[in-house]
Amino acid sequence: MTNRLLLYYLLTANLLTFVTYGIDKHKARHNRWRVREASLLLLAALGGSIGALMAMHLFHHKTQHKKFRYGVPAILIIQLAITAFCYYRYTSMV
């Protein structure tokens, strides 16, 4: 059950992040109020890094900003390392 909840959380986080990046890009094109960069990065850090990367490439959004160009992939690598560590630690205890 815990694995399923984690999966649902990650799917929701990535979908929310993807949509938020898309909304921000739309607002940027129309000179409207924008989502703060810190909020976009926080969404990636809270589990939406794959959604952030997908949105960055699909919408060509924030790809020139070093914070995003290097920061979002770094967040993903850290998340994958933590996941691998937890997985191997958990499976070795069983």
N, C-alpha and C positions, 0 to 999 in steps of 0.2 A: 504494500500500500504506500509506503514512504517513497519508493521509486516512482510510482505513478504521480504522486503529488509533486515531486521534484520536476518531473517531465512537464506537467501542466504549468507549473510556475515558470519554467524556462521558456515554454512556448508562448505563454502570455507576455512575459518580459520582452522577448524578442519581437513579438508582434507589436506591442505597445511602442517599443523603441523605433522600429521600422516606420510605423505610422507617424510618430512624432518627428522624425527626421524628414519625412515627406511633407508634413505640414509646415515645418520650418522652411523648407526649400520653396514651397508655394508662397509663403509669406515674404520670403526674400525677393522673389520675382515681382511681387506686387507692392513692394515698399511698405509693408505692414509691420506691426509689432512682431518681434521674433522671440523664439525660445532661447533662453540663456545657454551659452556654451557649457557652463558648469552643469546645467540640467541634462544636456545631451550626453555629456561624459558620465554623469552619475547613472543615467539609465543603462549605459553600456556596462558600467561597473557592477550594477545590481543584477547582472545576468543577461543583458540584452546586447552583448558585444557582437554576436553573429548578425542580429537584426540591424545593428548600427553599420557594420561593414557592408551588408547587402544594400542598405539604403544609400550609403555613401557612393557605392559604385553605380547603382541603378539611377539615382537622381543626380549624380555628379555633384554631390553636396559635401562641403567641408574637406574636400580632397586636397586642397592646397594649404590648409592649415596644419602646421607640424604637430600641434596638439592632437589632432584627429588622425592625421596620416600615420603617425607612429604610436600615438597613445592608445587608440582603439585596438590595433593588432597586439600591442603589449598587454592590454587588459585581457584579451582573449587567450594569449599564451599563459598568463598567470592563472586564469580560470581553469584552463586545461591541465596545468601542472597541479593545481590544488585538487581537481577532480581525480586525476590519476593517482595522486598520493592517497587520497581518501579511499579510492577504490581498492588499491593494492593493500592498504592497511586493513581495511574492513574484510576483504576476502581472505587475508592471511590469518585473521582471528577466528574465522568460522571453521 
